[in-house]
Amino acid sequence: MRIGIDVHVLNGPAQGTATVWLNLVAHLPPTHEYWLYSFDPTETARLFPGPRFVHRRIPIRQPHVRIQLLYPWLSRRDRCDVFHVNYYGPVVGVRGLVVTIHDVIYLDFPQYAPSTGRRAMAVFGRASARAARRITTVSEYSKGRIMERFGVPADRISVVPNALGPRWTAPDPRAIAAAWTRLAPRVPHRFALSVGRLDPRKNFPLAARVTRELRRLNLVDGLVVVGREDFGAAAIRREWRADGTADLVVHLADLTVPELQALYAHARCLLALSLAEGFGMPVLEAMAMGTPVVASNRTAIPEVCGDAALLVDPTDEDAVVSTARTVLEDGAVRERLVDRGRQRVERYTGDRAAQQMLDVYRRAMS
């Protein structure tokens, strides 16, 4: 097969979708040919060397022109058997169209999504979902929501969970130790950790209030939040100030992988209290680094966590405090979560995701 893949997200700021592609594409086997389309082919060639990858430039950045007009032309010009895009794709003109829809949170929870472009996303998302030969998504939860929102039958949607890359499954202890040497002076001695971009659904104000109570109980000294600025950043900071928790929070962004791993490894626990997720990579990253997880019991998060985290209502502050306290005070619970977490991440390997995606490509050709 000649498989075209839109990987333009690899040429922008670090984000979850970019991590998904990094962890998947590197594991695609050499039995097929992969044409990778990006804004910077030189950079993507550095990320994915080897004869199975062909790198091509995307000459147009404007999204609707690029997706609806350019991609059909590129797929025909390069004679792709399959063409794989993110979120939404061309409505017509592409043979073997595969669309990955990570979630429909912007429809189910509009209060947690910026209004700009939401209507266009809904229109093009529905149209391209119906035009696609195959749809992939990252969780059974998201599959159900796509079926409901876009009217797509279950047999056209394949669940291909996000995967952890080799830097997470076989981390570099020396790089992590060096990273911790740099970071340790910047963070509290004992800290809870939350990871995600600064948008409303991540629930960081509640995480800070929980941390305040845990500090009163002498269990932690502060909260470290790791994530890029997003449309909710200003409101989150206002809420921290209004709650009197701003002094507890250290916000970090644009970390290297070893730096993020060092924070996971030294955190007392991960507070993953998001109100809505299509998947939830931080819980897997924490488990890979031996960090016990207190996680939201909503949307896709319980599916990803299985029995390797303590789940809690993310709107019930007292319940979150009680659950986190159990993790921090009960060594047996902590050890059990760490052991189950390390077993859990074995389900989410790049090789497994690549084989599942290849099956999707074969079905898209049939």
Wavefront OBJ file of the C-alpha trace (Angstrom):
o trace
v 0.000 0.000 0.000
v 0.975 3.605 -0.526
v -0.374 5.417 2.522
v -0.555 9.210 2.683
v -0.564 10.737 6.178
v -1.122 14.378 7.111
v 1.441 15.049 9.863
v 1.497 18.850 9.721
v 0.926 19.041 13.500
v 4.529 17.910 13.959
v 5.740 21.279 12.673
v 3.959 23.415 15.261
v 3.907 23.844 19.039
v 4.056 20.700 21.169
v 0.573 19.236 21.629
v -1.120 15.948 22.316
v -1.969 15.235 18.682
v 1.696 15.638 17.709
v 2.702 13.149 20.395
v 0.150 10.673 19.054
v 1.679 10.842 15.563
v 5.228 10.587 16.878
v 4.365 7.471 18.855
v 2.469 5.847 15.974
v 4.367 6.610 12.762
v 7.747 5.426 14.033
v 6.268 1.952 14.545
v 4.655 1.529 11.111
v 6.320 -1.543 9.522
v 8.436 -1.383 6.346
v 6.035 -3.623 4.428
v 4.301 -0.502 3.047
v 5.192 2.961 1.758
v 4.233 6.019 3.811
v 4.013 9.461 2.221
v 4.196 12.017 5.014
v 2.789 15.472 4.243
v 4.018 18.355 6.397
v 4.907 22.036 6.324
v 8.574 21.190 6.898
v 9.640 17.925 5.190
v 13.237 18.397 6.315
v 12.140 18.301 9.946
v 9.817 15.330 9.491
v 12.573 13.472 7.616
v 14.763 13.936 10.676
v 11.989 12.484 12.859
v 11.217 9.627 10.484
v 14.242 8.583 8.421
v 14.364 5.459 6.331
v 13.291 4.274 2.885
v 9.707 3.474 3.846
v 8.983 7.188 4.373
v 8.546 9.692 1.547
v 8.369 13.319 2.655
v 6.317 15.938 0.814
v 5.661 19.620 1.527
v 2.195 21.049 2.171
v 2.374 24.374 0.286
v -0.857 25.888 1.660
v -1.538 26.528 5.344
v -5.081 27.943 5.242
v -7.048 25.031 6.731
v -10.194 24.831 4.591
v -8.330 25.324 1.288
v -5.613 22.920 2.354
v -8.000 20.192 3.484
v -10.842 20.452 0.982
v -8.904 21.309 -2.190
v -5.189 20.582 -1.765
v -5.406 17.174 -0.086
v -7.553 15.602 -2.833
v -5.066 16.888 -5.414
v -2.054 15.598 -3.459
v -3.608 12.185 -2.925
v -4.348 11.825 -6.660
v -0.997 13.247 -7.767
v 0.912 10.820 -5.548
v -1.434 7.896 -6.236
v -2.121 7.172 -2.574
v -4.199 4.084 -1.849
v -5.137 5.536 1.543
v -5.046 9.117 2.812
v -5.143 9.688 6.592
v -6.075 13.014 8.229
v -6.934 14.374 11.698
v -10.329 15.584 12.988
v -11.844 16.256 9.583
v -10.891 15.742 5.955
v -11.913 16.328 2.365
v -15.604 15.809 1.728
v -14.959 14.558 -1.821
v -12.056 13.587 -4.025
v -9.955 11.240 -1.865
v -9.830 7.499 -2.342
v -9.416 5.483 0.843
v -10.008 8.429 3.193
v -9.266 7.675 6.855
v -10.194 10.322 9.430
v -9.032 10.192 13.037
v -11.541 11.957 15.289
v -10.014 12.069 18.736
v -13.166 13.365 20.413
v -16.240 15.554 19.967
v -15.811 17.444 23.223
v -16.329 20.729 21.385
v -19.903 19.536 20.674
v -20.683 17.683 23.897
v -19.138 20.308 26.188
v -19.142 23.627 24.294
v -18.447 25.493 27.530
v -14.983 23.923 27.554
v -14.098 24.829 23.964
v -13.326 28.174 22.313
v -16.209 29.455 20.213
v -13.956 30.387 17.286
v -14.298 27.808 14.540
v -16.614 25.533 16.527
v -19.478 25.749 14.013
v -17.153 25.064 11.062
v -15.623 22.115 12.902
v -19.092 20.674 13.500
v -20.147 21.035 9.850
v -16.919 19.710 8.328
v -16.548 17.071 11.024
v -19.947 15.562 10.271
v -19.493 15.785 6.489
v -16.035 14.244 6.413
v -17.022 11.552 8.925
v -19.734 10.459 6.532
v -17.389 10.718 3.529
v -14.580 8.700 5.124
v -14.072 5.066 4.250
v -12.928 4.474 7.819
v -12.923 6.520 11.010
v -10.512 5.896 13.836
v -10.826 7.189 17.351
v -8.926 6.715 20.577
v -11.483 5.232 22.990
v -14.764 3.358 23.103
v -16.203 6.420 24.799
v -15.307 8.637 21.831
v -16.612 6.017 19.407
v -20.015 6.144 21.052
v -20.110 9.943 20.967
v -19.097 10.037 17.259
v -21.869 7.575 16.421
v -24.367 9.736 18.305
v -23.214 13.121 17.022
v -22.432 12.285 13.379
v -24.767 9.381 12.690
v -21.971 7.010 11.669
v -22.543 3.251 12.088
v -20.350 1.361 14.542
v -18.817 -0.890 11.877
v -17.122 2.083 10.157
v -15.332 3.225 13.323
v -12.205 1.523 14.686
v -10.807 2.242 18.139
v -7.020 2.654 17.995
v -5.907 3.851 21.443
v -3.089 6.344 21.794
v 0.303 4.780 22.432
v 3.344 5.524 24.529
v 6.564 5.962 22.581
v 9.907 4.290 23.342
v 11.086 7.257 25.423
v 8.291 6.366 27.850
v 8.449 2.587 27.696
v 12.269 2.640 28.027
v 13.121 5.994 29.642
v 16.706 7.246 29.971
v 17.581 7.364 33.706
v 20.617 9.603 33.179
v 18.651 12.175 31.176
v 15.891 12.159 33.797
v 18.376 12.613 36.650
v 20.008 15.543 34.840
v 16.598 17.073 34.192
v 15.644 16.771 37.855
v 18.820 18.561 38.870
v 17.645 21.519 36.780
v 14.038 21.406 37.940
v 14.297 20.602 41.649
v 15.084 24.207 42.737
v 11.978 25.452 40.882
v 9.329 23.202 42.440
v 8.050 22.461 45.968
v 9.821 19.729 47.902
v 6.690 17.560 48.055
v 4.256 18.246 45.237
v 1.146 16.972 43.541
v 1.233 17.169 39.757
v -1.370 18.067 37.115
v -0.629 17.989 33.384
v -2.523 19.595 30.523
v -2.987 22.800 28.598
v -4.575 25.664 30.485
v -8.171 25.261 29.383
v -11.299 25.111 31.567
v -12.001 21.399 31.367
v -8.683 20.497 32.986
v -10.123 21.625 36.343
v -6.879 23.132 37.668
v -8.576 25.474 40.177
v -10.074 22.489 42.004
v -6.694 20.712 41.898
v -5.183 23.752 43.636
v -7.893 23.822 46.316
v -7.352 20.109 46.946
v -3.622 20.762 47.248
v -4.276 23.473 49.821
v -6.103 20.973 52.009
v -3.401 18.360 51.493
v -0.825 20.910 52.587
v -2.880 21.634 55.703
v -2.671 17.892 56.416
v 1.133 18.111 55.923
v 1.057 15.712 52.976
v 2.308 18.012 50.195
v 3.866 21.454 49.890
v 2.372 22.592 46.591
v 1.000 21.841 43.139
v 2.988 21.761 39.886
v 0.932 22.361 36.734
v 2.584 21.504 33.416
v 0.994 22.731 30.210
v 1.018 25.320 27.488
v -1.052 28.495 27.598
v -4.541 28.049 26.175
v -7.739 30.047 25.895
v -8.649 29.452 29.557
v -5.326 30.518 31.080
v -6.366 33.989 32.238
v -9.551 32.721 33.886
v -7.686 29.899 35.630
v -5.160 32.314 37.081
v -7.953 34.632 38.253
v -9.593 31.721 40.026
v -6.340 30.722 41.701
v -5.996 34.283 42.999
v -9.633 34.466 44.099
v -9.332 31.146 45.953
v -6.082 32.182 47.601
v -4.236 29.216 46.063
v -1.972 31.048 43.608
v 0.983 30.808 46.009
v 0.661 26.996 45.982
v 0.962 26.643 42.215
v 4.097 26.440 40.097
v 3.245 26.562 36.398
v 5.742 25.142 33.894
v 5.522 24.837 30.105
v 7.539 23.701 27.105
v 9.434 21.017 29.007
v 11.547 18.352 27.375
v 10.423 14.744 27.713
v 13.098 13.967 30.374
v 12.011 17.057 32.340
v 8.379 15.957 32.294
v 9.419 12.440 33.244
v 11.455 13.795 36.140
v 8.401 15.615 37.467
v 6.255 12.483 37.201
v 8.939 10.431 38.943
v 9.199 12.839 41.889
v 5.511 13.776 42.225
v 3.635 12.467 45.228
v 0.681 11.770 42.927
v -0.934 12.871 39.675
v -4.217 14.754 40.045
v -5.926 14.085 36.696
v -9.239 15.782 37.440
v -10.336 16.717 33.933
v -14.043 17.200 33.349
v -13.950 15.809 29.795
v -11.409 13.795 27.800
v -11.451 11.691 24.672
v -8.490 9.750 26.070
v -6.080 11.219 28.662
v -2.378 10.666 27.951
v -1.064 12.088 31.272
v -2.503 9.160 33.218
v -0.524 6.702 31.070
v 2.632 8.800 31.257
v 2.335 8.902 35.042
v 1.838 5.143 35.230
v 4.882 4.577 33.033
v 6.964 6.598 35.495
v 5.615 4.873 38.614
v 3.420 7.762 39.769
v 0.148 6.893 41.558
v -2.895 8.420 39.864
v -6.033 10.043 41.256
v -8.287 10.488 38.241
v -11.657 11.784 37.170
v -14.436 9.234 36.818
v -15.853 10.975 33.727
v -15.844 10.438 29.958
v -12.927 8.306 28.649
v -10.635 8.504 31.666
v -11.943 5.403 33.523
v -11.551 3.384 30.304
v -7.886 4.347 30.024
v -7.112 3.908 33.731
v -8.807 0.571 34.318
v -8.025 -0.578 37.866
v -4.664 1.247 37.930
v -5.965 4.524 39.403
v -8.323 5.705 42.105
v -11.312 7.304 40.389
v -13.305 10.140 41.881
v -15.998 12.693 41.018
v -13.912 15.670 39.795
v -16.479 18.179 41.068
v -16.526 16.837 44.652
v -13.633 18.586 46.383
v -14.003 16.658 49.642
v -14.033 13.333 47.813
v -10.899 14.240 45.869
v -9.115 15.257 49.084
v -10.113 12.003 50.767
v -9.009 9.916 47.783
v -5.677 11.707 47.419
v -5.109 11.389 51.142
v -5.511 7.627 50.858
v -2.857 7.513 48.135
v -0.452 9.694 50.094
v -0.883 8.013 53.483
v -1.451 4.334 52.669
v 1.746 2.734 51.392
v -0.010 -0.478 50.388
v -2.511 1.392 48.216
v 0.271 3.412 46.670
v 2.342 0.331 45.882
v -0.673 -1.452 44.396
v -1.451 1.485 42.096
v 2.152 1.737 40.932
v 2.302 -2.002 40.133
v -1.030 -1.961 38.308
v -0.013 1.166 36.434
v 3.147 -0.427 35.072
v 1.086 -3.402 33.910
v -1.535 -1.116 32.399
v 0.857 0.750 30.114
v 1.871 -2.523 28.443
v -1.479 -2.360 26.626
v -0.574 0.938 24.980
v 2.535 0.297 22.889
v 3.423 1.862 19.566
v 3.749 -1.545 17.883
v 0.243 -2.501 18.906
v -1.223 0.810 17.734
v 0.600 0.550 14.391
v -0.752 -2.940 13.723
v -4.263 -1.784 14.564
v -3.891 1.202 12.242
v -2.640 -1.001 9.405
v -5.800 -3.049 9.730
v -7.774 0.191 9.350
v -5.818 1.058 6.184
v -6.534 -2.366 4.687
v -10.235 -1.941 5.375
v -10.190 1.531 3.816
v -8.939 -0.009 0.557
v -11.615 -2.710 0.407
l 1 2 3 4 5 6 7 8 9 10 11 12 13 14 15 16 17 18 19 20 21 22 23 24 25 26 27 28 29 30 31 32 33 34 35 36 37 38 39 40 41 42 43 44 45 46 47 48 49 50 51 52 53 54 55 56 57 58 59 60 61 62 63 64 65 66 67 68 69 70 71 72 73 74 75 76 77 78 79 80 81 82 83 84 85 86 87 88 89 90 91 92 93 94 95 96 97 98 99 100 101 102 103 104 105 106 107 108 109 110 111 112 113 114 115 116 117 118 119 120 121 122 123 124 125 126 127 128 129 130 131 132 133 134 135 136 137 138 139 140 141 142 143 144 145 146 147 148 149 150 151 152 153 154 155 156 157 158 159 160 161 162 163 164 165 166 167 168 169 170 171 172 173 174 175 176 177 178 179 180 181 182 183 184 185 186 187 188 189 190 191 192 193 194 195 196 197 198 199 200 201 202 203 204 205 206 207 208 209 210 211 212 213 214 215 216 217 218 219 220 221 222 223 224 225 226 227 228 229 230 231 232 233 234 235 236 237 238 239 240 241 242 243 244 245 246 247 248 249 250 251 252 253 254 255 256 257 258 259 260 261 262 263 264 265 266 267 268 269 270 271 272 273 274 275 276 277 278 279 280 281 282 283 284 285 286 287 288 289 290 291 292 293 294 295 296 297 298 299 300 301 302 303 304 305 306 307 308 309 310 311 312 313 314 315 316 317 318 319 320 321 322 323 324 325 326 327 328 329 330 331 332 333 334 335 336 337 338 339 340 341 342 343 344 345 346 347 348 349 350 351 352 353 354 355 356 357 358 359 360 361 362 363 364 365 366
